[in-house]
Amino acid sequence: MRDDDQSLRRPRPAVPAREKRFVGRAVADVHGRRDDVPLLAPDLGLLALAEHLTPSVYVDLGRPCNSACLYCAVPPHEDAQGFLPAAEVPAIVAAGRDAGCDRAILVGGEPTIHPQLWDVLAACRDGGLDGGQIVMTNGLRLGREGFVRQLAEAGVGTLHVSIDTADAGVYDRLSRSSGRFALQCEGLDAALAEPGVWTYVYTAVTALNAPGLPALAEMLAAAAERAGRAPPVWVLAAIKPLGDGLRHADQLLLAPDAMVQSLGAAVLRAQALGVPVGLRNIQACLMPEWVPLLVDYYLDDFSVELQSGRRVRFSHHEYWSKPSERCGRCGHEALCTGIYAETRRRYGEQAFAPIARQGLRNLEDA
């Protein structure tokens, strides 16, 4: 890291931890399971992913995090938001249960550093969510002796482990830290070694880590072999140009053609190694040959109002848009989320050309 590259330095918190307060939302996000996508050949790995993730309600534990990822969409260091009080969990659980959920997804920030983590998990279980909770984590604490087993005993059935690279230097740059890559690797090994949880890996794809994606596929296959189990499902997600992801977009964002090239190389290497792979935040028109790998086609994302329980439009839709003339002529228009506003502003619409119903059954057969 160059001394003058301020963007790669770990940011100073804007507010001391003791003064942070949680700021709740009026809605909770939900992962349902889509049954409206007539895929010709659904991917078995992504069907398993949907089975483990849905139906679930997001329990946002707050912004605090033990990392400072350069691409973070909700950067924890620059506001006064603290941890979700455990006393507020039952209301979120009730809204999710009323929406048909049988499990919770604990998100942050970093859920594993929440000071009332075990109380939160107990509240999920006591509130009727007994389908096996999901924890979305950077993995840095998973390597602590007995920690993954403790999570499993507390009702966690699935671990979403965010791993972006197989290269320690790239890890340091993306996380704005130094010397902690080994901890993440130990965490992955611990997760894969625990028979009581199902683990998948989530990778935020940026210009910094894209060249190393095939090597990351190899790392995941090797970790699974050490654990004596099948490779985990690997979700490759184009970063969201929000928060720090927007602030550092010049370093992070890939043009659509470059993203397609990088993801294509990663998919081919993963498939050669037997690593099930999915693609997130990617439009079908960019990679029509990989339509069965589009994670968005397996998950029904929406939000529910905490007070009324009413289903409302997914809260993240405000960041997306669809070029009406182009998208209106596409066979995937009704299924696609659209394009992030910043991506469209930077790169235009040329790459997003209408396609037929490639990868989908014909309407008369659907």
Summary of the structure (lengths in Angstrom):
residues: 366
radius of gyration: 19.8
end to end distance: 53.1
largest distance: 61.5
contacts: 1218
relative contact order: 0.14
helix: 39%
strand: 17%
